Amino acid sequence: MNAEELPMILFTVIGQMSVGSIWMLGLIHIYGYFKKLKPETIDRVTNAAMYAAGPLLVLGFFAAFFHLGDPFHALNTLRHVGSSWMSREIASGVLFGVVGFAFAACQWMGWFSRTVREVLAALTALAGLLLVITMAGTYYSVETIPAWHNASVWVFFFASAILTGSLAVGLALMVTWNMQAKRDAGAESTWAKRLRLISDEPLTDELTGFTTKSLQGISLSAAIAGVVILVTYPIYLGWLATGEQAAQDVANEMQGPVLTWRLILLAAVVILTGVFAFMRARTADKPNRALAWIIGIAFVLAVASELLGRGLHYEGLWHVGLNTTQYLLGQ
């Protein structure tokens, strides 16, 4: 991996994580609505989830500008939205950041009616979908790079959003749930109250049940996304290995220690979330340190795995034809 690829790696991983966190927040909200839970209960859980989605929105927004090397170049790319996938990617990133920021601010501060906030949430989720589509399309559209002009790129990008976004929300829920329990026990934190991490209202059975169900769904979503990535890699590498010379060269280049560690970390995440986190959340009737540690470790491992995977993605920059020949002659 070259140093100049780092901004692009961070942009795609953080951007997809931010989108995934918004999707997960939306699913939690929909689940609470269909279960006919109190609006206040739904808001307390979704507001906690915003502590994952909000900061990620900001990071993704800035990464969208810096991944071109010079943030001012981003303005130039917006002139070609009709013909350039990269222009669409930057425009989608800006749209997602602006709409998402408006939603986060309104949700945190309680501005406007619930209906308006729900509309903003839906628009943010749609903008996020558009962002991931344009991210994948930017690479898939390059027909001269076999490693990118492949359906696996779409699978990896969408699965990454669900994997990391789910765990980011899960971690935020665990932090706020534990802090609220401490507040209820008398250990109130001034800074946590200022940041609205805790509420004056104590934990209720309905809130605890909604939180544990949300954590179960988060754990399963992350585990399924991880399995999808694990299953896709052998198919992807097998397709490259039977392709033309450039594709075969990429397959050989990828099969090294980076890929090994990428898959080991991902397998660990699947086990932690699909087995341990899910079972702990299923039986929890109050915040517990073990569940917090499991989700926290799974989140760190998932992000590390995705960063390695995105590094491998850029190692696939092998063109068919003259560019490949020039690259090989330069070795």
C-alpha positions as CSV (number, residue, x, y, z in Angstrom):
1,M,0.0,0.0,0.0
2,N,1.3,3.4,-1.0
3,A,0.9,6.5,1.3
4,E,-1.1,8.4,-1.3
5,E,-3.8,5.7,-1.1
6,L,-4.4,6.3,2.6
7,P,-6.9,9.2,2.2
8,M,-8.9,7.1,-0.3
9,I,-8.9,4.1,2.1
10,L,-10.0,6.3,5.0
11,F,-12.7,8.0,3.0
12,T,-14.3,4.8,1.8
13,V,-14.0,2.9,5.1
14,I,-15.2,5.9,7.2
15,G,-17.9,6.9,4.7
16,Q,-19.3,3.4,4.5
17,M,-19.2,3.1,8.3
18,S,-21.2,6.3,8.6
19,V,-23.8,5.2,6.1
20,G,-24.1,1.8,7.8
21,S,-24.6,3.4,11.2
22,I,-27.5,5.6,9.7
23,W,-29.1,2.4,8.2
24,M,-28.9,0.6,11.5
25,L,-30.3,3.6,13.4
26,G,-33.2,3.6,10.9
27,L,-33.9,-0.1,11.3
28,I,-33.9,0.3,15.1
29,H,-36.4,3.1,14.8
30,I,-38.6,1.0,12.5
31,Y,-38.5,-2.0,14.8
32,G,-39.6,0.2,17.8
33,Y,-42.4,1.7,15.7
34,F,-43.8,-1.7,14.7
35,K,-43.5,-2.9,18.3
36,K,-45.6,0.1,19.3
37,L,-43.1,1.3,21.8
38,K,-43.4,4.7,23.4
39,P,-41.9,7.5,21.2
40,E,-39.8,8.6,24.1
41,T,-38.3,5.1,24.4
42,I,-37.5,5.0,20.7
43,D,-35.9,8.4,20.9
44,R,-33.7,7.5,23.8
45,V,-32.2,4.5,22.0
46,T,-31.9,6.3,18.6
47,N,-30.4,9.4,20.2
48,A,-27.7,7.1,21.8
49,A,-27.0,5.6,18.4
50,M,-26.5,9.1,17.0
51,Y,-23.3,9.3,19.1
52,A,-21.9,6.8,16.5
53,A,-23.6,8.2,13.4
54,G,-23.0,11.9,14.2
55,P,-19.2,11.9,14.5
56,L,-18.8,9.5,11.6
57,L,-20.9,11.9,9.5
58,V,-18.4,14.7,10.2
59,L,-15.4,12.5,9.6
60,G,-16.9,11.1,6.4
61,F,-17.7,14.6,5.2
62,F,-14.1,15.9,5.6
63,A,-12.6,12.7,4.2
64,A,-14.8,13.2,1.1
65,F,-12.8,16.4,0.4
66,F,-9.3,15.2,1.4
67,H,-9.3,11.9,-0.5
68,L,-8.4,13.8,-3.7
69,G,-5.2,15.0,-2.1
70,D,-6.2,18.7,-2.3
71,P,-9.7,19.5,-0.8
72,F,-10.1,22.3,-3.3
73,H,-10.0,19.7,-6.1
74,A,-13.3,18.4,-4.9
75,L,-15.1,21.6,-6.1
76,N,-13.7,21.0,-9.6
77,T,-15.0,17.4,-9.7
78,L,-18.6,18.6,-9.1
79,R,-18.6,20.1,-12.6
80,H,-18.8,16.6,-14.2
81,V,-21.6,14.9,-12.2
82,G,-23.3,13.9,-15.4
83,S,-20.3,12.0,-16.9
84,S,-17.9,11.1,-14.0
85,W,-18.5,8.5,-11.3
86,M,-15.9,10.3,-9.1
87,S,-17.9,13.5,-9.4
88,R,-21.0,11.7,-8.4
89,E,-19.1,10.1,-5.5
90,I,-18.0,13.5,-4.2
91,A,-21.4,15.1,-4.8
92,S,-23.1,12.2,-2.9
93,G,-20.6,12.5,-0.1
94,V,-21.4,16.2,0.3
95,L,-25.2,15.5,0.1
96,F,-25.0,12.8,2.7
97,G,-23.0,15.0,5.0
98,V,-25.2,18.0,4.7
99,V,-28.6,16.1,5.0
100,G,-27.1,13.9,7.7
101,F,-25.9,16.9,9.7
102,A,-29.3,18.5,9.5
103,F,-30.9,15.3,10.8
104,A,-28.4,14.8,13.6
105,A,-28.8,18.3,14.8
106,C,-32.6,18.2,14.7
107,Q,-32.7,14.8,16.5
108,W,-30.2,15.8,19.2
109,M,-31.8,19.1,19.9
110,G,-35.4,18.0,19.4
111,W,-36.0,20.6,16.7
112,F,-39.2,20.5,14.6
113,S,-41.8,17.8,14.7
114,R,-41.2,14.0,14.8
115,T,-42.4,13.7,11.3
116,V,-39.9,16.3,10.0
117,R,-37.1,14.4,11.7
118,E,-38.2,11.1,10.3
119,V,-38.3,12.6,6.8
120,L,-34.7,13.9,7.3
121,A,-33.7,10.5,8.6
122,A,-35.1,8.8,5.5
123,L,-33.4,11.3,3.2
124,T,-30.1,10.7,5.0
125,A,-30.4,7.0,4.5
126,L,-31.2,7.4,0.8
127,A,-28.3,9.8,0.4
128,G,-26.1,7.2,2.1
129,L,-27.3,4.5,-0.3
130,L,-26.4,6.8,-3.2
131,L,-23.0,7.4,-1.7
132,V,-22.1,3.7,-1.4
133,I,-23.5,3.1,-5.0
134,T,-21.3,5.9,-6.4
135,M,-18.3,4.6,-4.4
136,A,-18.6,1.2,-5.9
137,G,-19.4,2.6,-9.3
138,T,-16.3,4.7,-9.3
139,Y,-14.1,1.5,-9.3
140,Y,-16.4,-0.9,-11.1
141,S,-16.7,1.4,-14.1
142,V,-13.0,1.1,-14.8
143,E,-13.2,-1.8,-17.3
144,T,-9.4,-2.0,-17.8
145,I,-8.8,-3.0,-14.1
146,P,-10.1,-6.6,-13.7
147,A,-9.9,-6.5,-9.9
148,W,-12.3,-3.6,-9.8
149,H,-14.5,-4.4,-12.8
150,N,-16.1,-7.2,-10.7
151,A,-19.3,-7.6,-8.8
152,S,-17.3,-8.4,-5.7
153,V,-16.5,-4.7,-5.3
154,W,-20.3,-4.0,-4.8
155,V,-20.5,-6.8,-2.2
156,F,-17.4,-5.7,-0.3
157,F,-18.5,-2.1,-0.1
158,F,-22.1,-2.7,1.0
159,A,-21.1,-5.5,3.4
160,S,-18.4,-3.2,4.9
161,A,-21.1,-0.5,5.6
162,I,-23.3,-3.0,7.4
163,L,-20.4,-4.6,9.3
164,T,-18.7,-1.5,10.7
165,G,-21.8,0.7,10.9
166,S,-23.7,-1.8,13.0
167,L,-20.8,-2.3,15.4
168,A,-20.3,1.5,15.7
169,V,-24.0,1.9,16.7
170,G,-23.7,-1.1,19.1
171,L,-20.7,0.4,20.8
172,A,-22.5,3.7,21.2
173,L,-25.5,2.0,22.7
174,M,-23.3,0.1,25.2
175,V,-21.6,3.3,26.3
176,T,-24.8,5.2,26.9
177,W,-26.6,2.3,28.5
178,N,-23.8,1.7,31.0
179,M,-23.5,5.4,31.8
180,Q,-27.3,5.7,32.3
181,A,-27.1,2.7,34.7
182,K,-24.3,4.4,36.7
183,R,-26.3,7.6,36.8
184,D,-29.4,5.7,38.1
185,A,-27.1,4.3,40.8
186,G,-26.1,7.8,41.9
187,A,-22.8,8.2,40.1
188,E,-23.9,11.1,37.8
189,S,-21.4,12.6,35.4
190,T,-21.7,16.4,34.6
191,W,-19.9,16.1,31.2
192,A,-22.1,13.1,30.2
193,K,-25.2,15.0,31.0
194,R,-24.0,18.0,29.0
195,L,-23.4,15.8,26.0
196,R,-26.8,14.2,26.6
197,L,-25.3,10.8,27.1
198,I,-27.6,10.3,30.1
199,S,-31.1,11.4,30.9
200,D,-32.9,12.5,34.0
201,E,-35.4,9.7,33.4
202,P,-34.2,6.3,34.8
203,L,-33.9,3.1,32.8
204,T,-37.2,1.3,32.3
205,D,-38.0,-2.3,31.5
206,E,-39.2,-1.2,28.1
207,L,-36.1,0.8,27.4
208,T,-33.8,-2.1,28.6
209,G,-35.8,-4.6,26.5
210,F,-35.6,-2.4,23.4
211,T,-31.8,-1.9,23.9
212,T,-31.1,-5.6,24.2
213,K,-33.2,-6.4,21.1
214,S,-31.4,-3.7,19.2
215,L,-28.0,-5.2,20.3
216,Q,-29.1,-8.6,19.2
217,G,-30.1,-7.3,15.8
218,I,-26.8,-5.4,15.6
219,S,-24.8,-8.5,16.5
220,L,-26.6,-10.6,13.9
221,S,-26.2,-8.0,11.2
222,A,-22.5,-7.6,11.8
223,A,-22.0,-11.4,11.8
224,I,-24.0,-11.9,8.6
225,A,-22.1,-9.1,6.8
226,G,-18.8,-10.7,7.9
227,V,-19.8,-14.1,6.6
228,V,-20.8,-12.6,3.3
229,I,-17.3,-11.0,2.9
230,L,-15.6,-14.3,4.0
231,V,-17.6,-16.3,1.4
232,T,-17.0,-13.7,-1.3
233,Y,-13.2,-13.7,-1.1
234,P,-12.6,-17.3,-2.4
235,I,-15.1,-16.6,-5.3
236,Y,-13.4,-13.3,-6.1
237,L,-9.8,-14.7,-6.0
238,G,-10.9,-17.8,-8.0
239,W,-12.4,-15.5,-10.7
240,L,-9.2,-13.5,-10.8
241,A,-7.0,-16.6,-11.0
242,T,-8.8,-17.9,-14.1
243,G,-8.9,-14.6,-15.8
244,E,-6.5,-12.8,-18.1
245,Q,-2.9,-12.1,-17.1
246,A,-3.5,-8.9,-15.3
247,A,-6.2,-10.6,-13.2
248,Q,-3.9,-13.5,-12.4
249,D,-1.2,-11.2,-11.3
250,V,-3.6,-9.5,-8.9
251,A,-4.7,-12.8,-7.5
252,N,-1.0,-13.8,-6.8
253,E,-0.2,-10.4,-5.3
254,M,-3.2,-10.5,-3.0
255,Q,-2.5,-13.9,-1.5
256,G,-0.1,-12.9,1.2
257,P,0.0,-12.1,4.9
258,V,-2.2,-9.0,4.6
259,L,-5.1,-11.1,3.2
260,T,-4.5,-13.8,5.8
261,W,-4.7,-11.3,8.7
262,R,-7.7,-9.6,7.1
263,L,-9.6,-12.9,7.1
264,I,-8.4,-14.0,10.5
265,L,-9.6,-10.7,12.0
266,L,-12.9,-10.9,10.1
267,A,-13.5,-14.5,11.3
268,A,-12.9,-13.3,14.9
269,V,-15.5,-10.6,14.4
270,V,-18.0,-13.1,13.1
271,I,-17.5,-15.4,16.2
272,L,-17.6,-12.5,18.7
273,T,-20.7,-11.0,17.3
274,G,-22.7,-14.0,16.0
275,V,-22.1,-16.1,19.1
276,F,-20.8,-14.2,22.2
277,A,-22.4,-10.8,21.7
278,F,-25.7,-12.1,20.5
279,M,-26.0,-14.6,23.4
280,R,-25.0,-12.0,26.0
281,A,-27.5,-9.4,24.6
282,R,-30.2,-12.1,24.6
283,T,-29.9,-12.8,28.3
284,A,-28.9,-9.3,29.5
285,D,-31.4,-7.5,31.8
286,K,-29.0,-4.7,32.7
287,P,-25.7,-3.3,31.3
288,N,-22.8,-5.6,31.7
289,R,-19.1,-5.1,31.2
290,A,-18.5,-8.3,29.3
291,L,-21.0,-7.4,26.5
292,A,-19.4,-3.9,26.3
293,W,-15.9,-5.4,25.9
294,I,-17.1,-8.0,23.3
295,I,-18.7,-5.3,21.1
296,G,-15.8,-2.9,21.6
297,I,-13.2,-5.5,20.6
298,A,-15.3,-6.6,17.7
299,F,-15.6,-3.0,16.5
300,V,-11.8,-2.5,16.6
301,L,-11.1,-5.8,14.8
302,A,-13.7,-5.0,12.2
303,V,-12.3,-1.6,11.4
304,A,-8.8,-3.0,11.3
305,S,-9.9,-5.8,8.9
306,E,-11.7,-3.3,6.6
307,L,-8.6,-1.1,6.5
308,L,-6.5,-4.1,5.5
309,G,-9.2,-5.1,2.9
310,R,-9.3,-1.7,1.4
311,G,-5.5,-1.7,1.2
312,L,-5.8,-4.9,-0.8
313,H,-8.4,-3.3,-3.0
314,Y,-6.0,-0.6,-4.1
315,E,-3.3,-3.3,-4.6
316,G,-5.6,-4.5,-7.4
317,L,-4.7,-1.5,-9.5
318,W,-3.4,-3.6,-12.4
319,H,-4.5,-2.5,-15.9
320,V,-5.1,-4.8,-18.8
321,G,-2.6,-4.3,-21.7
322,L,0.2,-1.7,-22.0
323,N,0.0,-0.4,-18.4
324,T,0.5,-3.9,-17.0
325,T,3.4,-4.5,-19.3
326,Q,5.0,-1.2,-18.2
327,Y,4.5,-2.1,-14.6
328,L,6.1,-5.5,-14.9
329,L,9.1,-4.1,-16.9
330,G,9.7,-1.6,-14.1
331,Q,10.1,-4.4,-11.4
